[in-house]
Amino acid sequence: MDLHEKQQFDFLLNTAVERYVERLEQRNGGVEIALQRLRHDPDSEGIWLTRFTQAIFDDFLLSNVEGACFILKALAKRPARTIAPGKVEFTLLAMAQQIFADLLRQKTEEALEQRSGREVASIKEGSA
């Protein structure tokens, strides 16, 4: 992957994580509940990982063969789950969204854990 493509992918991922973390925190009334619910069922009410991933693909114009290939190229070394057979276009897009969603979930969990740690630290500082 060329450096400019890597930079574009990193921007996409960071933007997606930021947006998703904020939405999860707001919809779930805080970091801890959001993190628990994301880990328990990523497609439950108020979490909607698959829907969010699809929206990101739409927002960044990635819901096509070229977009799917961009994502798959960036994440070529990550494991993929089995996708049902179908047209190549839909298979590529489903694989790209699934692999991106897995990475988005991982990075979002990390971001929520960091936020949770900062909240605990600020509470401790306030009571000292």
N, C-alpha and C positions, 0 to 999 in steps of 0.2 A: 504494500500500500504506500502510495506517495505521501510525503510529509504534509502536503496541503489537504489531502484526503483524511489523514490521521487527525489533523487539527480540526477539520469540519466534523468528524465523528466525535471527537472529545467535546466539542462545543454542544453538539446534539445531545450527547449523554448527560453532560452537566446540566444543561437546560431542562431536560426531561426530569432528572432527579430533583432539582430545585422545585420545579412546578408540582411534582407528585408529592414531595414531602410537605409542602405548604398545604396542599389540598387535603392530604391525609390528616395532618394535625388539626386543621379547621373542622373537617367533617366528623372527626372522632373525639373531639374535645381534649386533645393533648397528645403528647408524644408517646407516652407509655401505652395507652390504649391502642393508638394507631399501630405501633410496633407489634403488639400482641396479635391484633386482628390480621395484620399483613402476614405474619408468620403462620397463623392458624388457617386462614382461608383467603388467599390473595384475590379471589373474585367475589367475595361476600359484599353485602350491602355497605356502601361507604368506602370500600377499598377499590374494587373494580379495576384490577391490574390489566386485564385483557382489553377492556374498553379504553383505558387510558393509553395503552400502547397503540391501539388502533388510531386513536385521536392524534397522538404524536406523529405517527406515520402519515396521516392525512395532512396535519399542519405543516410538516416539513417536506411534503410532496414526495414521500417515499412509498406510497401505495401503488407501486408498479414494478415491473421486472427490474428496471435499472436501480430503483431504490432498494429493492430486496437484495440485489447483487452488491450494492454499496455496503449494506449492513452485514451481509454474509462474508464479504471480503474483510471487513474490519474485525469480525468475530470468528474468523476461520478456525481458530484453535480451540474454541469453546465446544463442549459436548452438545449434541443435538438430540432431542427426543424424536421418536419415529413419527412421521407425518403420514396421514392416509394418502393413498395414491390418487392422482387426479391430473389435471392439466399442469404442465410445467410452471406456467405463470402463477397459478394459485398455490402450488406446492412451494415454490421459491418464496412467495410472500408469507405464507404460513410459517415456514421455517425461520425466516428473518424476524417476524414478529415474535415468535416463540423464544428464540435465542435472545433477542433484545429484551423481551419482558423478563426473562430469567436474570439477565445482567442488571436491569433496572430494579428489580426486586432486591437483589444483593446490595446494590449501591444505596438504595433507599433505606434498607435496614441499617447500613453503616451510618448514614446521615442521621437517622432517627436516634440511634444509639449515642452519637456524638452530641446531639441536641439534648438528650436526656441527661447525659453527663454534665453538660454545662448548666442545666437547670438545677441539678442537685448541688453543684458547686456554688452557684449563686445563692441558693437558699442557705447553705452553710455559712457563706460569707455574711449574709444579712443577719443571721442569728448570732454571729460572733461579736 
